[in-house]
Amino acid sequence: MADEELEALRKQRLAELQAKHGDPGDAAQQEAKQREAEMRNSILAQVLDQSARARLSNLALVKPEKTKAVENYLIQMARCQNKG
């Protein structure tokens, strides 16, 4: 029983320390996600006009998974067009 309690305390303390100081791997992942989001927004800004981006944003409020699929399709088409 004491070993289980000690292990639980260790895990709790480790979680507190990681939350307080931040996990270095976590920061790298967040930075990579941020760069990916910036790249996606840049491509979509080139492909869509302002009103289309507004409609896509409205769709994101209601159906985020559908929005992601449409964005992925548009990005894929833009990349294929640049290759050809």
N, C-alpha and C positions, 0 to 999 in steps of 0.2 A: 504494500500500500504506500509506503513512504517513497519507494522508487518511482511509482507512477506520479505521485504528487510532485516530486522533484523534477521529473521529466516535463510535466505540464508547466511548472514554473520556468524552466529553462526555455521552453518553446515560447511562452508568453514574453519573457524578457528579450529573447532574440527578435521577436516580432516588433516589440517596442523600439528596440535599437535600430532595426532596419527602417521603421517608419520615421524615426527621428532623424537619422543620418542619411537615409536614402540608400537604396541598393545601387551600386555602380552599373550593374547590368540593366536595371530598371531605367536609369537615366538614358542609357544608350538606346534602349528600345523606344522610349518616348521621343527621343530626338529623331530616330529613324521614321517613326510614325508621322512626326511633324513634317519632315522633309517630303515624305510620300504624299501627304495631304496638300502641301504647297505645290508639288509637281502636278497632282491631279487638278487642282484649282487653276493652275496656269494653263494646262492643256484645254480644260473646259472653257476658260475665258477666251482662248483663241478660236475655239470651234463654235461657241454659242454667242448669240447677241444678248443684250441686257434683258430683254423680255423673256427669252427662252430660259435664261438662268433664273429669273424670278419664278417662272412656272415650275422649274425643277425644284427650287427651294420650297415652294408651296406643296409640291408632291412629297417632299422629304418630311414634312410635318405629319402627313397622314400615313404614308407608306414608305418608310425608310429603306426597306429591303428592295422595293421596286425602284427607288431612286438610285440605289447603289448599282443595280443591274443596268439601268439606263446609262449611268455614268461610265460603267465599265465598257459597255458597248460603244459609246461615243469615243472613249479614249482608244479602244482597239481600232476603230475605224480611222481615227486620226493618225495613228501610228502606221497603219497599212497604207494610207494615202501618202505619207511622207516617204515610205520605202519605194513606192512605185513611181 
